[in-house]
Amino acid sequence: MTVLINNLVADTPDHERARQLSTKYEGWNAESILRDTIGQEFAGKIALTSSFGADAVALLHLVAKIDRTTPVIFLDTDRHFFQTLQYRDELVEALGLTNLTNLRPALEDIRALDPKNTLFQSDPDACCDFRKTKPLAAVTKDYAAWISGRKRHQAATRANLSVVEFDGRNFKINPLANWTAQDVADYIRAHNLPEHPLVAQGYPSIGCFTCTKPVEEGQDARSGRWAGQDKTECGIHLNVYDDGEGI
């Protein structure tokens, strides 16, 4: 059982394991981290979550090289740019991914919580919660670990990101934690991978069309997400779990 004390999760053997793995992987390259986590540490119990956004193709390509049957989870919020949905379909086919899950919010939640499709304006946290956090929590309980594409350079809130974390229920693997924007661009170019079409229009981080704007030169990559609001994360990386249920 994970205990919540003063909004912090008390240490458990799983937290210690996450620290040990993070230390172990810190000097490894991304492909080696993925080969070890997918093929050894969490074999058969790991999934990849992907937004199919600006940087997504690099991580998807790395995972496809190792095991194309790795579960890939896409949170279809019903608010994505049409370019993102097209890009998702293009990459799944091009990379030969065979285990994609498109998660959508429950219809009853849409009707009860956002019948006018305006919740993003009045309560963006609540909008993200039922469109992203809740559907993902229902699926990740079936896995021991999931792979994230988060990077330290993306925002000040991610500057100290560990390669491996434990959130009370799942281990989170961040194999690209120390990659820079240039590293991503170089990888995409080196492997001749298609870019998200909105990148050329000034979107270095892409979420829902209702809450994503182009980024001005000199701003961090995620400054266009929930621009003008006191919000930097959708919530899927903030969960603390108790006995397998989200708090």
ChimeraX attribute file (.defattr): number of C-alpha atoms within 10 A of each C-alpha:
attribute: neighborCount
match mode: 1-to-1
recipient: residues
	/A:1	11
	/A:2	17
	/A:3	16
	/A:4	15
	/A:5	8
	/A:6	7
	/A:7	8
	/A:8	9
	/A:9	17
	/A:10	13
	/A:11	13
	/A:12	14
	/A:13	8
	/A:14	17
	/A:15	18
	/A:16	13
	/A:17	15
	/A:18	21
	/A:19	17
	/A:20	12
	/A:21	19
	/A:22	19
	/A:23	14
	/A:24	13
	/A:25	21
	/A:26	16
	/A:27	11
	/A:28	12
	/A:29	13
	/A:30	20
	/A:31	16
	/A:32	14
	/A:33	22
	/A:34	24
	/A:35	17
	/A:36	13
	/A:37	21
	/A:38	23
	/A:39	15
	/A:40	10
	/A:41	15
	/A:42	16
	/A:43	15
	/A:44	15
	/A:45	17
	/A:46	25
	/A:47	26
	/A:48	21
	/A:49	21
	/A:50	20
	/A:51	23
	/A:52	24
	/A:53	23
	/A:54	20
	/A:55	22
	/A:56	22
	/A:57	26
	/A:58	23
	/A:59	24
	/A:60	22
	/A:61	21
	/A:62	18
	/A:63	24
	/A:64	17
	/A:65	14
	/A:66	15
	/A:67	16
	/A:68	18
	/A:69	14
	/A:70	21
	/A:71	20
	/A:72	23
	/A:73	22
	/A:74	19
	/A:75	20
	/A:76	18
	/A:77	18
	/A:78	13
	/A:79	13
	/A:80	19
	/A:81	16
	/A:82	11
	/A:83	12
	/A:84	21
	/A:85	14
	/A:86	13
	/A:87	19
	/A:88	21
	/A:89	11
	/A:90	13
	/A:91	20
	/A:92	20
	/A:93	11
	/A:94	12
	/A:95	17
	/A:96	15
	/A:97	20
	/A:98	15
	/A:99	13
	/A:100	17
	/A:101	14
	/A:102	10
	/A:103	18
	/A:104	17
	/A:105	20
	/A:106	13
	/A:107	10
	/A:108	10
	/A:109	12
	/A:110	16
	/A:111	11
	/A:112	10
	/A:113	15
	/A:114	15
	/A:115	12
	/A:116	9
	/A:117	12
	/A:118	13
	/A:119	16
	/A:120	16
	/A:121	12
	/A:122	9
	/A:123	10
	/A:124	16
	/A:125	17
	/A:126	17
	/A:127	21
	/A:128	20
	/A:129	16
	/A:130	19
	/A:131	23
	/A:132	21
	/A:133	22
	/A:134	17
	/A:135	19
	/A:136	20
	/A:137	18
	/A:138	13
	/A:139	13
	/A:140	19
	/A:141	14
	/A:142	12
	/A:143	15
	/A:144	18
	/A:145	26
	/A:146	23
	/A:147	24
	/A:148	22
	/A:149	20
	/A:150	22
	/A:151	21
	/A:152	19
	/A:153	19
	/A:154	20
	/A:155	16
	/A:156	12
	/A:157	11
	/A:158	13
	/A:159	13
	/A:160	13
	/A:161	16
	/A:162	24
	/A:163	27
	/A:164	26
	/A:165	21
	/A:166	22
	/A:167	18
	/A:168	24
	/A:169	23
	/A:170	22
	/A:171	21
	/A:172	22
	/A:173	28
	/A:174	24
	/A:175	27
	/A:176	23
	/A:177	23
	/A:178	21
	/A:179	17
	/A:180	14
	/A:181	14
	/A:182	9
	/A:183	13
	/A:184	18
	/A:185	14
	/A:186	13
	/A:187	16
	/A:188	19
	/A:189	13
	/A:190	9
	/A:191	10
	/A:192	9
	/A:193	16
	/A:194	14
	/A:195	19
	/A:196	23
	/A:197	15
	/A:198	17
	/A:199	15
	/A:200	11
	/A:201	10
	/A:202	16
	/A:203	23
	/A:204	23
	/A:205	23
	/A:206	26
	/A:207	23
	/A:208	19
	/A:209	14
	/A:210	14
	/A:211	18
	/A:212	19
	/A:213	20
	/A:214	20
	/A:215	19
	/A:216	12
	/A:217	8
	/A:218	6
	/A:219	11
	/A:220	15
	/A:221	20
	/A:222	23
	/A:223	21
	/A:224	22
	/A:225	25
	/A:226	21
	/A:227	15
	/A:228	9
	/A:229	9
	/A:230	7
	/A:231	13
	/A:232	15
	/A:233	14
	/A:234	19
	/A:235	15
	/A:236	15
	/A:237	12
	/A:238	10
	/A:239	16
	/A:240	21
	/A:241	19
	/A:242	16
	/A:243	11
	/A:244	16
	/A:245	13
	/A:246	15
	/A:247	9
